[in-house]
Amino acid sequence: MIKAKSIVKSAMIFRHGAEITRSASIELRKGDNILAIEELPVGTVSEQARLFFPSSVSCSNIRFAYGSNNQKTQEIEEAIASIKTQIEILGIQVELIKSNGVFKDASSQDIDRINGYIDALPSRLGDIYTDIAAKNKEIKRLEESLVKEQQKQGLLSCIVDLHCEADGTYPFELHCHDNNASWEPVHEIHCDAKNPVEIRMRARISQTTGEDWTNVSISLCSGNPSLDNTLPILRPTYLSIKQEQLMRAYGAMPANSMMMGMAAAMPQAMAPMQRMETKEATVSDEETMTEYILPGTRDLPSRSEGTMADLQRFEIPATYRYHGVPLMSPKAYLVASVKVKDMPQISGNNASVYLNNVFLGQVNINVDYAKEDYTLSLGIDERIKLSRKLLKKQDATSLLKGQKITSSKFELAVANNKNTDIDIVVNDQIPVSRDKTIIVDIESIDEAERNEETGILTWTLSLKPQETKKMTFSYKVSSPKDKTIAISRNSSRICPKCGASATGKFCPECGSVIE
């Protein structure tokens, strides 16, 4: 049996798993040969292994077996035990040398012999200690070899029958799938609040095959090999008259939706990683997925905590401004307005934001591709302050109409403590009535734009350095004095005819107007 070890030459890494190409050369004799390709990682999927030889070599009967070399490990263990015995003997010699150097009755001994013994003692002990140190070093080396050999016990070997037309050296390649490699996308947003936004697509690559990859050509695929080739079947939709109309009750958020929301809100731990400084990858759009071919070759040690690679960069024209909602926060957010058509397909992912190369945090990218514009949040500017103050809240009762009237007036303030001019959009709101018995009368909105359906007020302001601007708005709410107003921020409503949930004026199921 001819034994050979192969090395990883290239890897096509999917989001989960990788297609590995291994290569080596072997000496074959004319006729029949049996080849064992040893020390394959345990994550190798044997069913997907394919072996490639030159046309003059034919192969058959490919099979896999776990490697085992108990004789080698036994030899290493015996060598370690032998060296430890030698060290023990050297230790005894040291003690004997020391004990013979005790001169209790120096007067009865030859002074010259004593002096000679003392002079030779450091050299003799030094030689022994040097020998002990060398043997301990050899034990450490053997122990490392023993660990490697023990690890090889669980590795795979690919065994194949070969028929060769002539003696010679033949190269071969083994293509196999390994489940212990993967990558995940990492997105970054870079900007300076002046020039176009730059979105960088990067990749965090991991491999835990148990084998270090050296000088490997790497490409990354955007998907996975198909796990299910069953075609979707469209079932017919049947319509019928409802026998009974039941109002749909409000229910709790489904458990899986709650967990998804919690997962999105919780900060994700960032594992330490090795930065891979690379040029951008070459992008190849295949029929079912995108392949990113990284330039050159890379070293990927096994069990590394993550290696970064650059994939693509997109420069997107942007309009910068600030945005504030003093009802919810006294802070101003820098935002960039971009065209949806310019955005790459990264919706649903988190992105790290860098302003002038300073990390500001992470933002979730959630693009509605049906709209024309998208707003990117780029972080908080601590030098812009917002405030909201209640100036008046007065209750009164109309005896003739039997109504309670509540008057409210608010003052908003925006302070620009920067040394540059800023443009800022400020939002607040006036409540919207969903009941005919509740009437909202607007008294003033101080030149704000008002969305009649949502009640949202919008001020677009320009402020000079160190300038502060104030806006006020007021309204009255009239309602039956014997009723309590329920306040809700849920935009959905229930259709009184069919019980469906709706957000606009019309029911999406029956088309009824929702008052």
Secondary structure, DSSP 8 states (H G I E B T S, - for coil): -EEEE-EEEEEEE-SEEEEEEEEEEEEE-SEEEEEEEEEE-TTEEEEEEEEE--TTEEEEEEEEEE---HHHHHHHHHHHHHHHHHHHHHHHHHHHHHHTT--S-GGGS-HHHHHHHHHHHHHHHHHHHHHHHHHHHHHHHHHHHHHHHHHHTT-EEEEEEEEESSSEEEEEEEEEEEEEEEEEEEEEEEE-SSS-EEEEEEEEEEE-SSS-EEEEEEEEESS---S---------------SS----------HHHHHHHHHHHS-------B-------EEEE-SSSEEEE-SS-EEE-TT-S-EEEEEEEEEE--EEEEEE-TTT-SEEEEEEEEEGGGS-S-TT-EEEEEETTEEEEEEE----TTSSEEEEEEEEEEEEEEEEEEEEEEEEEETTTTEEEEEEEEEEEEEE-SSS-EEEEEEEE-----STT-EEEEEE-TT-EE-TTT-EEEEEEEE-TT-EEEEEEEEEEEEETTS---------EE-TTT--EESSSB-TTT--B--
